[in-house]
């Protein structure tokens, strides 16, 4: 059995077109290389860059993010982006680590702010179909809580 080179080129071109079309149809953040962990890294990178439209591309329209420490729930992509746009300037994003387990991604981030202190945030994200669909973020200001005296013999201050 012989195969023509022209037939092989035609098949290869068809496969490339199918791949490009499927990647394009999924949107800018959902190509074959955007694992959930990478999408969360992009979230922080775009925040640091103040790329607000790019940030919005990563989020589901009906995104829900909870901030338990302040008993708040942010509903919708637009509200989440706007809260970050409106946050007083003077901050930076330093990603300390990101771990992934399927569609669940956890990030630990340090957010130094020129006048408000140094914050740490542990964020738990769900990424589905190439978009962040929900999250829960625990924010704390480093050193803001005095340790109880009863633990003093067992810990080192950092």
MARBA-3410 file (N, C-alpha, C, O; in Angstrom, 1 decimal):
158
0.8,-1.2,0.0,0.0,0.0,0.0,0.9,1.2,0.0,1.8,1.3,0.8 ~ 0.6,2.2,-0.9,1.4,3.4,-0.9,0.5,4.6,-0.5,-0.7,4.6,-0.8 ~ 1.2,5.6,0.1,0.5,6.8,0.5,1.1,8.0,-0.3,2.3,8.0,-0.5 ~ 0.2,8.8,-0.8,0.8,10.0,-1.5,1.1,11.1,-0.5,0.5,11.3,0.6 ~ 2.2,11.8,-0.8,2.6,12.9,0.1,1.5,14.0,0.1,1.3,14.6,1.2
0.9,14.2,-1.0,-0.2,15.3,-1.0,-1.3,14.9,-0.1,-1.9,15.8,0.6 ~ -1.7,13.6,0.0,-2.8,13.2,0.9,-2.4,13.4,2.3,-3.2,13.8,3.1 ~ -1.1,13.1,2.6,-0.6,13.3,4.0,-0.6,14.8,4.4,-1.0,15.1,5.5 ~ -0.2,15.7,3.5,-0.2,17.1,3.8,-1.6,17.6,4.0,-1.9,18.4,4.9 ~ -2.6,17.1,3.2,-4.0,17.5,3.4,-4.5,17.1,4.7,-5.2,17.8,5.4
-4.2,15.9,5.2,-4.6,15.4,6.5,-4.0,16.2,7.6,-4.6,16.6,8.5 ~ -2.6,16.5,7.5,-2.0,17.3,8.5,-2.6,18.7,8.6,-2.8,19.2,9.7 ~ -2.8,19.3,7.4,-3.4,20.7,7.4,-4.8,20.6,8.1,-5.1,21.6,8.8 ~ -5.6,19.6,7.8,-6.9,19.5,8.4,-6.8,19.4,9.9,-7.5,20.1,10.6 ~ -5.9,18.6,10.4,-5.7,18.5,11.9,-5.2,19.8,12.5,-5.7,20.1,13.6
-4.4,20.5,11.8,-3.9,21.8,12.4,-5.1,22.8,12.4,-5.3,23.5,13.4 ~ -5.9,22.8,11.4,-7.1,23.7,11.4,-8.1,23.3,12.5,-8.7,24.2,13.1 ~ -8.3,22.0,12.7,-9.2,21.6,13.8,-8.7,22.1,15.1,-9.4,22.6,15.9 ~ -7.4,21.9,15.3,-6.8,22.3,16.6,-6.9,23.8,16.8,-7.3,24.3,17.9 ~ -6.5,24.6,15.8,-6.6,26.1,15.9,-8.0,26.5,16.1,-8.2,27.4,17.0
-8.9,25.9,15.4,-10.3,26.3,15.6,-10.8,26.0,17.0,-11.5,26.8,17.7 ~ -10.4,24.8,17.5,-10.9,24.4,18.9,-10.3,25.3,19.9,-10.9,25.7,20.9 ~ -9.0,25.7,19.8,-8.3,26.6,20.7,-9.0,28.0,20.6,-9.3,28.6,21.7 ~ -9.2,28.5,19.4,-9.8,29.8,19.3,-11.2,29.9,19.9,-11.6,30.9,20.5 ~ -12.0,28.8,19.7,-13.4,28.8,20.2,-13.4,28.8,21.7,-14.4,29.2,22.3
-12.4,28.4,22.4,-12.4,28.3,23.8,-12.0,29.6,24.5,-12.1,29.8,25.7 ~ -11.5,30.6,23.7,-11.2,31.9,24.3,-9.7,32.0,24.5,-8.9,31.1,24.4 ~ -9.3,33.3,24.9,-7.9,33.6,24.9,-7.1,32.9,26.1,-5.9,32.8,26.1 ~ -7.8,32.5,27.1,-7.1,31.9,28.3,-7.3,30.4,28.4,-6.9,29.9,29.4 ~ -7.8,29.8,27.4,-8.1,28.4,27.6,-7.4,27.5,26.6,-7.9,26.4,26.3
-6.3,27.9,26.1,-5.6,27.1,25.2,-5.1,25.8,25.9,-5.2,25.7,27.1 ~ -4.5,25.0,25.1,-4.1,23.7,25.6,-3.0,23.8,26.7,-2.8,22.8,27.4 ~ -2.4,24.9,26.8,-1.3,25.0,27.8,-1.7,25.7,29.1,-0.9,25.9,30.0 ~ -3.0,26.1,29.2,-3.4,26.9,30.4,-4.1,25.9,31.3,-5.3,25.8,31.4 ~ -3.3,25.2,32.1,-3.8,24.4,33.2,-4.3,25.3,34.3,-4.0,26.5,34.3
-5.2,24.8,35.2,-5.7,25.6,36.3,-4.6,26.4,37.0,-4.8,27.6,37.3 ~ -3.5,25.8,37.3,-2.4,26.4,38.0,-1.9,27.6,37.3,-1.6,28.7,37.9 ~ -1.8,27.5,35.9,-1.3,28.6,35.1,-2.3,29.7,35.1,-1.9,30.9,35.0 ~ -3.6,29.4,35.1,-4.6,30.4,35.1,-4.5,31.3,36.3,-4.7,32.5,36.3 ~ -4.3,30.6,37.5,-4.2,31.4,38.7,-2.9,32.2,38.7,-2.9,33.3,39.2
-1.8,31.7,38.2,-0.6,32.5,38.1,-0.9,33.7,37.2,-0.5,34.8,37.6 ~ -1.6,33.5,36.1,-2.0,34.7,35.3,-2.9,35.7,36.0,-2.7,36.9,35.8 ~ -3.8,35.2,36.9,-4.6,36.1,37.7,-3.7,37.1,38.4,-3.9,38.3,38.4 ~ -2.7,36.5,39.2,-1.8,37.4,40.0,-0.9,38.2,39.1,-0.7,39.4,39.4 ~ -0.4,37.7,38.0,0.4,38.5,37.1,-0.4,39.7,36.5,0.2,40.8,36.4
-1.6,39.4,36.1,-2.4,40.5,35.5,-2.8,41.5,36.5,-2.9,42.7,36.2 ~ -3.0,41.1,37.8,-3.3,42.1,38.8,-2.0,43.0,39.0,-2.2,44.2,39.1 ~ -0.9,42.3,39.1,0.4,43.1,39.3,0.6,44.1,38.2,1.0,45.2,38.4 ~ 0.2,43.7,37.0,0.4,44.6,35.8,-0.7,45.6,35.7,-0.7,46.4,34.8 ~ -1.7,45.5,36.5,-2.9,46.4,36.5,-3.6,46.2,35.1,-4.1,47.2,34.5
-3.6,45.0,34.6,-4.2,44.6,33.3,-5.6,44.2,33.7,-5.9,43.0,33.7 ~ -6.5,45.1,33.8,-7.8,44.8,34.3,-8.7,44.1,33.3,-9.5,43.2,33.7 ~ -8.6,44.4,32.1,-9.4,43.7,31.1,-8.9,42.3,30.9,-9.6,41.3,30.8 ~ -7.5,42.1,31.0,-6.9,40.8,31.0,-7.4,40.0,32.2,-7.6,38.8,32.1 ~ -7.4,40.6,33.3,-7.9,39.9,34.5,-9.3,39.4,34.3,-9.6,38.2,34.6
-10.2,40.2,33.8,-11.6,39.8,33.5,-11.7,38.6,32.6,-12.6,37.8,32.7 ~ -10.8,38.5,31.7,-10.8,37.4,30.7,-10.6,36.0,31.4,-11.0,35.0,30.9 ~ -10.0,36.0,32.6,-9.7,34.8,33.3,-10.9,34.4,34.2,-10.9,33.2,34.7 ~ -11.9,35.2,34.4,-13.0,35.0,35.4,-14.3,34.7,34.7,-14.6,35.2,33.6 ~ -15.0,33.8,35.3,-16.4,33.4,34.8,-17.3,34.7,35.1,-17.1,35.4,36.0
-18.3,34.8,34.2,-19.2,35.9,34.4,-19.9,35.9,35.8,-20.0,36.9,36.4 ~ -20.2,34.7,36.2,-20.9,34.6,37.5,-20.0,34.2,38.7,-20.4,33.5,39.6 ~ -18.7,34.6,38.6,-17.7,34.4,39.6,-18.3,34.7,41.0,-19.0,35.7,41.1 ~ -18.0,33.9,42.0,-18.3,34.2,43.4,-17.0,34.1,44.2,-16.4,33.0,44.2 ~ -16.6,35.1,44.9,-15.4,35.1,45.7,-15.8,35.5,47.1,-16.5,36.5,47.3
-15.4,34.7,48.1,-15.7,35.0,49.5,-14.5,35.5,50.3,-13.4,34.9,50.0 ~ -14.7,36.5,51.1,-13.6,36.9,52.0,-14.1,36.7,53.5,-14.7,37.6,54.0 ~ -13.9,35.5,54.0,-14.5,35.2,55.3,-14.0,36.1,56.5,-14.8,36.4,57.4 ~ -12.8,36.6,56.4,-12.3,37.4,57.5,-13.1,38.7,57.7,-13.3,39.2,58.8 ~ -13.7,39.2,56.6,-14.5,40.4,56.7,-16.0,40.2,56.4,-16.8,41.1,56.2
-16.3,38.9,56.3,-17.7,38.4,56.1,-18.3,39.1,54.8,-19.4,39.6,54.9 ~ -17.6,39.0,53.7,-18.0,39.6,52.4,-18.0,38.5,51.3,-17.3,37.6,51.3 ~ -19.0,38.7,50.4,-19.1,37.9,49.2,-19.1,38.8,48.0,-19.9,39.7,48.0 ~ -18.3,38.6,47.0,-18.2,39.3,45.8,-18.9,38.5,44.7,-18.4,37.4,44.5 ~ -19.9,39.0,44.1,-20.7,38.2,43.1,-20.5,38.9,41.8,-20.8,40.1,41.6
-19.9,38.2,40.8,-19.8,38.7,39.5,-18.4,39.1,39.1,-17.7,39.7,39.9 ~ -18.0,38.9,37.9,-16.7,39.3,37.4,-16.5,40.8,37.5,-15.4,41.2,38.0 ~ -17.5,41.5,37.1,-17.3,43.0,37.1,-17.1,43.5,38.5,-16.2,44.4,38.7 ~ -17.8,43.0,39.5,-17.6,43.5,40.9,-16.2,43.1,41.4,-15.5,43.9,42.0 ~ -15.7,41.9,41.1,-14.4,41.5,41.5,-13.3,42.4,40.9,-12.4,42.8,41.6
-13.4,42.6,39.6,-12.4,43.4,38.9,-12.4,44.9,39.5,-11.4,45.4,39.7 ~ -13.6,45.4,39.6,-13.8,46.8,40.1,-13.2,47.0,41.5,-12.6,48.0,41.8 ~ -13.5,46.0,42.4,-12.9,46.1,43.8,-11.4,46.2,43.7,-10.8,47.0,44.4 ~ -10.8,45.4,42.8,-9.3,45.5,42.7,-8.8,46.8,42.0,-7.8,47.3,42.3 ~ -9.6,47.3,41.0,-9.3,48.6,40.4,-9.3,49.7,41.5,-8.4,50.5,41.5
-10.3,49.6,42.3,-10.5,50.7,43.3,-9.6,50.6,44.6,-9.5,51.6,45.3 ~ -9.0,49.5,44.8,-8.1,49.3,45.9,-7.0,50.4,45.9,-6.4,50.6,44.9 ~ -6.8,51.1,47.0,-5.8,52.1,47.1,-4.4,51.7,46.6,-3.9,50.6,47.0 ~ -3.8,52.4,45.7,-2.5,52.1,45.1,-1.4,52.1,46.1,-1.6,52.5,47.2 ~ -0.3,51.5,45.7,0.8,51.4,46.6,1.2,49.9,46.9,2.0,49.7,47.8
0.5,49.0,46.2,0.6,47.6,46.5,1.4,46.9,45.4,1.5,47.3,44.3 ~ 1.9,45.7,45.7,2.5,44.8,44.8,2.1,43.4,45.1,1.6,43.1,46.1 ~ 2.3,42.5,44.1,1.9,41.1,44.2,3.2,40.3,44.2,3.9,40.4,43.2 ~ 3.4,39.5,45.2,4.5,38.5,45.2,4.0,37.1,45.4,3.6,36.8,46.5 ~ 3.9,36.3,44.4,3.4,35.0,44.5,4.5,34.1,45.2,5.6,34.0,44.7
4.1,33.5,46.3,5.0,32.7,47.1,4.9,31.2,46.6,5.9,30.5,46.5 ~ 3.7,30.7,46.4,3.5,29.4,45.8,2.1,29.2,45.3,1.2,29.8,45.7 ~ 2.0,28.2,44.4,0.7,27.8,43.9,0.8,26.3,43.8,1.7,25.7,43.2 ~ -0.3,25.7,44.3,-0.4,24.2,44.2,-1.8,23.9,43.5,-2.7,24.7,43.7 ~ -1.8,22.8,42.9,-3.0,22.4,42.1,-3.4,21.0,42.4,-2.6,20.1,42.5
-4.7,20.8,42.5,-5.2,19.4,42.6,-6.5,19.4,41.8,-7.6,19.7,42.2 ~ -6.3,19.0,40.5,-7.5,19.0,39.6,-7.9,20.4,39.3,-7.1,21.3,38.9 ~ -9.2,20.7,39.5,-9.7,22.0,39.2,-9.5,23.0,40.4,-9.9,24.1,40.3 ~ -9.0,22.5,41.6,-8.8,23.3,42.7,-7.3,23.8,42.8,-6.4,23.0,42.7 ~ -7.2,25.1,42.9,-5.8,25.7,43.0,-5.7,26.5,44.2,-6.6,27.3,44.5
-4.6,26.4,44.9,-4.4,27.2,46.2,-3.2,28.0,45.9,-2.1,27.5,45.4 ~ -3.3,29.3,46.2,-2.1,30.2,46.1,-1.9,30.9,47.4,-2.8,31.3,48.2 ~ -0.6,31.1,47.7,-0.1,31.9,48.8,0.6,33.1,48.2,1.6,32.9,47.5 ~ 0.1,34.3,48.6,0.7,35.5,48.0,1.0,36.5,49.1,0.2,36.6,50.1 ~ 2.0,37.3,48.9,2.4,38.4,49.8,2.0,39.7,49.0,2.4,39.8,47.9
1.4,40.6,49.7,1.0,41.8,49.1,1.5,43.0,50.0,0.8,43.5,50.9 ~ 2.7,43.4,49.8,3.2,44.6,50.5,2.5,45.9,50.0,2.3,46.1,48.8 ~ 2.1,46.7,50.9,1.5,48.0,50.6,2.2,49.1,51.3,2.6,49.0,52.5 ~ 2.6,50.1,50.6,3.4,51.2,51.1,2.9,51.8,52.4,3.7,52.2,53.3 ~ 1.6,51.9,52.6,1.1,52.6,53.8,0.2,51.7,54.7,0.0,52.0,55.9
-0.2,50.6,54.2,-1.1,49.7,55.0,-0.4,48.5,55.6,-1.1,47.8,56.4 ~ 0.8,48.2,55.2,1.5,47.0,55.8,1.7,45.9,54.8,1.5,46.1,53.6 ~ 2.1,44.8,55.3,2.4,43.6,54.5,1.3,42.6,54.7,1.1,42.2,55.9 ~ 0.6,42.2,53.7,-0.5,41.3,53.8,-0.1,39.9,53.2,0.8,39.9,52.4 ~ -0.6,38.9,53.8,-0.5,37.6,53.2,-1.9,37.1,52.9,-2.9,37.4,53.6
-2.1,36.4,51.8,-3.4,35.9,51.4,-3.2,34.4,51.0,-2.4,34.1,50.1 ~ -4.1,33.6,51.5,-4.2,32.2,51.1,-5.5,32.1,50.3,-6.6,32.4,50.9 ~ -5.4,31.8,49.1,-6.6,31.8,48.2,-6.9,30.4,47.7,-6.0,29.7,47.3 ~ -8.1,30.0,47.7,-8.6,28.7,47.2,-9.5,29.0,46.0,-10.6,29.5,46.2 ~ -9.0,28.6,44.8,-9.8,28.9,43.6,-10.3,27.6,43.0,-9.7,26.5,43.1
-11.4,27.7,42.3,-11.9,26.6,41.4,-11.8,27.1,40.0,-12.4,28.1,39.7 ~ -11.1,26.3,39.1,-11.0,26.7,37.7,-11.7,25.6,36.9,-11.4,24.4,37.0 ~ -12.7,26.1,36.1,-13.4,25.1,35.3,-13.6,25.7,33.9,-13.9,26.9,33.7 ~ -13.3,24.8,32.9,-13.4,25.2,31.5,-12.6,26.5,31.2,-13.1,27.3,30.4 ~ -11.5,26.6,31.8,-10.5,27.7,31.5,-10.8,29.0,32.2,-10.2,30.0,31.9
-11.8,29.0,33.1,-12.1,30.2,33.9,-12.1,30.0,35.4,-12.5,28.9,35.8 ~ -11.8,31.0,36.1,-12.0,30.9,37.6,-13.4,31.1,37.9,-14.0,32.1,37.5 ~ -14.1,30.1,38.5,-15.5,30.2,38.8,-15.8,30.6,40.2,-16.9,31.2,40.5 ~ -14.9,30.3,41.2,-15.2,30.7,42.5,-13.9,30.7,43.3,-12.9,30.2,42.9 ~ -13.9,31.4,44.4,-12.7,31.5,45.3,-13.1,31.9,46.7,-14.1,32.4,47.0
-12.1,31.6,47.5,-12.2,32.0,49.0,-10.8,32.4,49.3,-9.9,31.7,49.2 ~ -10.8,33.7,49.8,-9.5,34.3,50.2,-9.4,34.6,51.6,-10.3,35.3,52.2 ~ -8.3,34.3,52.3,-8.1,34.6,53.7,-6.9,35.6,53.8,-5.8,35.2,53.5 ~ -7.3,36.8,54.1,-6.3,37.9,54.1,-5.9,38.1,55.6,-6.7,38.1,56.5 ~ -4.6,38.4,55.8,-4.1,38.8,57.1,-3.0,39.8,56.9,-2.3,39.8,56.0
-2.9,40.7,57.9,-1.7,41.6,57.9,-0.7,41.1,58.8,-0.9,40.8,60.0 ~ 0.5,40.9,58.3,1.6,40.3,59.1,1.8,41.0,60.4,2.0,42.2,60.4 ~ 1.9,40.3,61.5,2.1,40.8,62.8,1.0,41.6,63.4,1.2,42.2,64.4 ~ -0.2,41.5,62.8,-1.3,42.3,63.3,-2.0,41.7,64.5,-2.7,42.4,65.3 ~ -1.8,40.4,64.8,-2.4,39.7,65.9,-1.3,39.4,66.9,-0.4,38.6,66.6
-1.5,39.9,68.1,-0.5,39.5,69.2,-0.7,38.1,69.6,-1.8,37.6,69.8 ~ 0.4,37.3,69.7,0.2,35.9,70.1,-0.2,35.8,71.6,0.2,36.7,72.4 ~ -1.0,34.8,71.9,-1.3,34.7,73.3,-0.1,34.3,74.2,0.7,33.5,73.7 ~ -0.1,34.7,75.4,1.0,34.5,76.3,1.2,33.0,76.5,2.4,32.5,76.7 ~ 0.2,32.2,76.6,0.3,30.8,76.9,1.2,30.0,75.9,1.7,28.9,76.3
1.3,30.5,74.7,2.1,29.8,73.7,3.6,30.2,73.7,4.4,29.5,73.0 ~ 4.0,31.2,74.4,5.3,31.8,74.4,6.4,30.7,74.5,7.4,30.8,73.9 ~ 6.2,29.8,75.4,7.3,28.8,75.6,7.4,27.8,74.5,8.4,27.0,74.5 ~ 6.5,27.8,73.5,6.5,26.7,72.5,6.8,27.3,71.1,7.0,26.5,70.2 ~ 6.9,28.6,70.9,7.1,29.1,69.6,8.3,30.1,69.5,8.8,30.5,70.5
8.6,30.4,68.3,9.6,31.4,68.0,8.9,32.5,67.2,8.1,32.2,66.4 ~ 9.2,33.7,67.6,8.6,34.9,66.9,9.3,35.0,65.5,10.5,34.9,65.4 ~ 8.6,35.3,64.5,9.2,35.6,63.2,9.0,37.0,62.8,9.4,37.4,61.7
END
